[in-house]
Amino acid sequence: MDLTHELSNGLRVVRPMSRIDSGTAAAFEEQCAALLDDGPHKVVVDFSQVEYVSSAGLRALLIAAKKAKSLGGALTLCGLRGNVKEVMAVSGFDVILGSHPSVQEAAAALQG
């Protein structure tokens, strides 16, 4: 699973690439868990470079969100587009986790 991450204003911004599906979801989940263990526990997942997410990807995302919450943080989404935006809307993840157009807006939502 290719992903990059950076610290920005006390938040972790995670940028997965390409697909989060049955072949990559476990690696995504493990990498997110390790990043959350390191802190900070407020995380923005930027989906602007993700073209596909499956139910396995949704499960991994939910596990990461629950871990963030258990550590006193939160996880929110940004950059949803195309099929990924539709999947998040149909599943309700855009409402449950929050969906924002940009990293800056997602960060502001977590800070507020």
C-alpha positions as CSV (number, residue, x, y, z in Angstrom):
1,M,0.0,0.0,0.0
2,D,1.5,3.3,-1.1
3,L,0.8,6.2,1.2
4,T,2.5,9.3,2.3
5,H,2.0,11.2,5.5
6,E,3.0,14.4,7.1
7,L,2.5,16.4,10.3
8,S,0.7,19.7,9.8
9,N,-0.4,22.0,12.7
10,G,-0.6,19.2,15.2
11,L,-2.5,16.9,12.8
12,R,-1.4,13.9,10.8
13,V,-2.3,14.1,7.1
14,V,-2.4,10.6,5.4
15,R,-2.5,10.4,1.7
16,P,-3.2,6.9,0.3
17,M,-2.5,6.3,-3.4
18,S,-4.5,4.5,-6.1
19,R,-6.7,1.8,-4.5
20,I,-7.8,0.6,-1.0
21,D,-9.2,-2.8,-1.7
22,S,-8.9,-6.4,-0.5
23,G,-5.3,-6.5,-1.6
24,T,-4.2,-3.3,0.1
25,A,-6.7,-2.7,3.0
26,A,-4.7,-4.7,5.6
27,A,-1.5,-2.8,4.8
28,F,-3.5,0.5,5.0
29,E,-5.0,-0.5,8.3
30,E,-1.6,-1.5,9.7
31,Q,0.1,1.7,8.5
32,C,-2.7,3.9,10.0
33,A,-2.5,2.0,13.3
34,A,1.3,2.6,13.5
35,L,0.9,6.3,12.7
36,L,-1.8,6.7,15.3
37,D,0.4,5.0,17.9
38,D,3.1,7.5,17.1
39,G,0.6,10.4,17.3
40,P,-0.8,12.9,16.9
41,H,-4.2,11.3,17.1
42,K,-6.1,13.7,15.0
43,V,-5.9,12.5,11.4
44,V,-7.0,13.8,8.0
45,V,-7.2,11.1,5.3
46,D,-6.8,12.8,1.9
47,F,-8.4,10.7,-0.8
48,S,-7.5,13.0,-3.7
49,Q,-5.2,10.3,-5.2
50,V,-7.5,7.3,-4.5
51,E,-9.5,6.1,-7.5
52,Y,-11.2,3.1,-5.8
53,V,-12.2,1.9,-2.4
54,S,-13.9,-1.5,-1.6
55,S,-15.8,-2.7,1.4
56,A,-12.5,-4.0,2.8
57,G,-11.1,-0.5,2.5
58,L,-14.1,0.9,4.3
59,R,-13.6,-1.6,7.1
60,A,-9.9,-0.5,7.4
61,L,-10.9,3.1,7.5
62,L,-13.5,2.5,10.2
63,I,-11.0,0.6,12.3
64,A,-8.6,3.5,12.0
65,A,-11.3,6.0,12.9
66,K,-12.2,3.9,16.0
67,K,-8.6,3.7,17.0
68,A,-8.2,7.5,16.7
69,K,-11.3,8.0,18.8
70,S,-10.1,5.5,21.5
71,L,-6.8,7.5,21.7
72,G,-8.8,10.8,22.3
73,G,-8.4,11.9,18.7
74,A,-10.5,11.9,15.6
75,L,-10.3,11.0,11.9
76,T,-11.9,12.9,9.0
77,L,-11.8,12.7,5.2
78,C,-11.1,15.1,2.4
79,G,-10.5,15.1,-1.4
80,L,-13.3,12.6,-2.2
81,R,-14.0,12.4,-5.9
82,G,-15.7,10.2,-8.5
83,N,-16.4,6.6,-7.5
84,V,-14.8,7.0,-4.1
85,K,-17.1,10.0,-3.3
86,E,-20.1,7.9,-4.3
87,V,-19.0,4.9,-2.2
88,M,-18.5,7.1,0.8
89,A,-21.9,8.7,0.3
90,V,-23.8,5.4,-0.1
91,S,-22.1,3.9,2.9
92,G,-22.6,7.0,5.0
93,F,-18.9,7.4,5.8
94,D,-19.0,10.9,4.5
95,V,-21.4,11.8,7.3
96,I,-20.0,9.5,10.0
97,L,-16.4,10.7,9.6
98,G,-17.0,14.0,7.9
99,S,-16.0,14.9,4.3
100,H,-14.3,18.1,3.4
101,P,-13.2,19.6,0.0
102,S,-9.6,20.3,1.2
103,V,-7.0,19.3,3.8
104,Q,-7.3,22.8,5.2
105,E,-11.0,22.6,5.7
106,A,-10.7,19.1,7.2
107,A,-8.0,20.3,9.6
108,A,-10.1,23.2,10.7
109,A,-13.0,20.8,11.4
110,L,-10.8,18.7,13.6
111,Q,-9.3,21.7,15.4
112,G,-12.7,23.2,16.1
